[in-house]
Amino acid sequence: MKANDIIERLKGVASAEKREVQLRFFKTGEGEYGYGDNFLGVMVPQIRAIVKECHNVIELEEIEKLLHSEFHEARLTALLLLVKRYECKGEESMLCPYSPECLREKIFNIYISNTDYINNWDLVDLSAPNIIGTHLYNGDCSLLYEFAKSDHLWKQRIAVVATLTFIRKGDFSHTYALAKLFMDSRHDLMQKAVGWTLREAGKRDANQLRNFLNEYKIKMPRTMLRYAIEKFSPEERKLFMKR
């Protein structure tokens, strides 16, 4: 199967009405973070169905071509194909000549070499934990900080969202370290991402989150703080927001 075959399948289930909704929802207007992105009008469940059918009959080279598509849903399909292939054993793919370890390394390298095409929050959030987070867990995590310190919005979000994998495994250290780096961030998408990951860490250790917030609540942007405390009681949320 080729990249163009996937695009034709996506076009076959596209909806003009849904496309108009997506253009507004993903902020594609001039001056907005998604400006210039092109949508077909395909929903995520439809994309996941295509991924399920096609993940083991498309080569990595074609997936990378798909990731370069002008269409947002094609890029999302490519990323979900990479996630699926990353999670599979090598022998489960009819077109995979690599060992599982080699396959995962190739997928990781494709991902970090194509961050310019991973250019909206849904593309990041549905792929970064499964590929970047999983690949770096128990290894060298310097890439997280390299991405976080870059001027590239989507690399920054990849770094933060990738720590969800660490959080799920009980390691909150990188989440808190990255949160400190973004205390001065003015971008709404980064404030939300940091607050979201802090909230997830707090669901597993609320006292550690409280201690962190008590130290940084004055400096923390209000959006970040509001997301971080979502699972606290109404009374506690009110106290934190008063600062």
C-alpha positions in Angstrom: 0.0 0.0 0.0 1.2 3.5 -0.9 0.8 6.9 0.8 -1.5 8.0 -2.0 -3.8 5.0 -1.4 -4.3 6.1 2.2 -5.1 9.6 1.1 -7.7 8.4 -1.3 -9.3 6.3 1.5 -9.4 9.4 3.7 -11.0 11.4 0.9 -13.6 8.7 0.5 -14.9 9.2 4.1 -14.4 13.0 4.2 -17.2 15.4 5.0 -17.3 19.0 3.8 -19.4 19.9 6.9 -16.8 18.4 9.3 -14.0 20.1 7.5 -15.5 23.5 8.2 -15.8 22.6 11.9 -12.2 21.4 12.0 -10.9 24.6 10.3 -12.4 26.6 13.2 -11.5 24.1 16.0 -7.9 23.8 15.0 -7.4 27.6 14.7 -6.4 27.8 11.0 -7.2 31.5 10.6 -4.5 34.0 9.8 -2.4 34.7 12.9 -3.6 31.5 14.7 -1.3 28.6 15.5 -2.8 26.3 12.9 -2.8 28.9 10.1 -2.6 27.4 6.6 -3.3 23.8 7.7 -5.5 21.9 5.2 -8.3 19.6 6.4 -10.3 16.9 4.6 -13.1 16.5 7.2 -12.3 13.0 8.6 -12.9 12.1 12.2 -10.4 10.3 14.5 -12.4 7.1 14.7 -12.5 6.8 10.9 -8.7 7.4 10.8 -8.2 4.7 13.5 -10.2 2.2 11.4 -7.9 2.8 8.4 -4.8 2.5 10.6 -6.1 -0.9 12.0 -6.6 -2.2 8.5 -3.4 -0.9 6.9 -0.7 -0.8 9.5 1.0 -4.0 8.5 0.8 -3.6 4.7 2.5 -0.2 4.3 6.3 0.4 4.4 7.9 2.9 6.7 9.0 4.9 3.7 5.4 5.3 2.6 4.3 6.3 6.1 7.0 9.0 6.1 5.7 10.2 2.7 2.2 10.3 4.2 3.5 12.4 7.1 4.6 15.0 4.6 1.1 15.4 3.2 -0.6 18.8 3.0 -3.7 17.2 4.7 -3.9 17.2 8.5 -5.7 13.9 8.6 -3.1 12.2 6.4 -0.4 13.4 8.8 -2.4 12.1 11.8 -2.9 8.8 10.0 0.9 8.5 9.5 1.6 9.2 13.1 -1.0 6.7 14.3 0.5 4.2 11.9 3.9 4.8 13.4 2.5 4.4 16.9 0.9 1.1 15.9 4.1 -0.2 14.3 6.1 0.9 17.3 3.9 -1.1 19.6 4.0 -4.2 17.4 6.6 -6.9 17.2 8.5 -6.8 14.0 7.2 -10.1 12.7 3.6 -8.8 12.9 4.2 -6.7 9.8 4.2 -8.3 6.4 6.6 -5.7 5.1 9.0 -5.4 8.0 12.5 -6.7 7.5 13.8 -5.3 10.9 14.1 -6.7 14.4 11.7 -5.1 16.9 14.5 -3.1 18.4 15.7 -1.8 15.0 12.2 -1.0 13.9 11.5 1.1 17.0 14.8 3.0 16.5 13.8 3.7 12.9 10.4 4.9 13.9 11.9 7.1 16.6 14.3 8.7 14.1 11.5 9.2 11.6 9.5 11.0 14.3 12.3 13.4 15.5 13.4 14.1 11.9 9.9 15.3 10.9 8.7 17.5 13.8 7.9 20.3 11.3 5.0 18.1 10.1 3.8 17.3 13.6 2.4 20.7 13.7 -0.8 20.8 15.8 -1.7 19.8 19.3 -3.7 16.6 18.4 -0.8 15.3 16.3 1.5 15.7 19.2 -0.8 14.4 21.9 -1.8 11.3 20.1 1.8 10.2 19.3 4.5 11.8 21.5 3.9 9.6 24.7 3.7 6.4 22.7 6.8 7.0 20.6 9.1 9.6 22.2 8.1 8.9 25.8 8.3 5.1 25.5 11.6 5.3 23.6 13.3 7.6 26.1 12.0 5.9 29.3 14.9 4.3 31.2 17.3 5.9 28.8 19.0 9.2 27.9 16.3 11.9 28.3 18.4 14.8 27.1 16.2 15.1 24.0 13.3 16.3 26.1 15.3 19.2 27.4 16.8 20.0 23.9 13.2 20.1 22.5 11.9 22.1 25.5 14.6 24.8 25.1 14.1 25.1 21.4 12.1 27.9 19.8 9.8 25.3 18.1 6.4 25.3 19.6 5.6 21.7 18.6 9.0 20.4 19.8 8.2 22.1 23.1 4.8 20.4 23.4 6.3 17.0 22.3 8.8 17.3 25.2 6.1 18.0 27.8 3.5 15.6 26.6 6.0 12.8 26.2 6.4 12.7 30.0 2.9 11.3 30.3 4.6 7.9 29.7 6.9 8.5 32.6 4.0 9.6 34.8 2.1 6.4 34.0 5.2 4.5 35.2 5.4 6.5 38.4 8.3 8.8 37.4 7.3 12.5 37.8 10.8 14.0 37.8 10.9 15.1 34.1 7.4 16.6 34.3 8.3 18.8 37.2 11.6 19.8 35.7 10.1 20.7 32.4 7.3 22.6 34.2 9.9 24.9 35.7 11.3 25.7 32.3 7.9 26.8 31.0 6.9 29.1 33.9 7.3 32.1 31.7 5.7 30.6 28.6 3.1 32.9 27.1 1.7 30.4 24.7 -1.7 29.0 25.7 -0.9 25.6 24.2 2.2 25.2 26.4 0.5 26.5 29.5 -2.3 23.9 29.0 0.1 21.1 28.2 2.2 21.7 31.3 -0.9 22.1 33.5 -2.3 18.9 32.1 0.8 16.8 32.8 1.1 18.3 36.3 -2.5 17.3 36.9 -1.8 13.8 35.8 1.2 13.6 38.1 -1.0 14.9 40.9 -3.5 12.2 40.4 -0.8 9.8 41.4 0.8 11.9 44.1 -1.3 14.8 45.2 1.0 15.9 48.0 4.0 16.2 45.6 1.9 18.4 43.3 0.7 20.5 46.2 4.3 21.1 47.4 5.3 22.1 43.8 2.3 24.4 43.4 2.9 26.1 46.8 6.4 26.9 45.6 5.6 28.1 42.1 1.9 29.2 42.2 2.8 32.9 42.3 5.0 32.6 39.2 2.8 30.1 37.3 0.5 31.4 34.5 -3.1 31.2 35.6 -4.1 28.8 32.7 -1.3 26.4 33.7 -2.3 26.6 37.4 -6.0 26.1 36.6 -5.3 22.9 34.6 -3.0 21.6 37.2 -5.5 21.8 40.0 -8.5 20.4 38.2 -8.7 17.3 40.3 -8.5 19.2 43.6 -11.6 20.0 45.6 -13.5 23.2 44.8 -12.4 24.7 48.0 -8.7 23.9 47.4 -8.9 25.1 43.8 -10.3 28.5 45.0 -7.4 28.8 47.5 -4.8 28.2 44.9 -6.3 30.5 42.4 -6.3 33.3 45.0 -2.5 32.9 45.3 
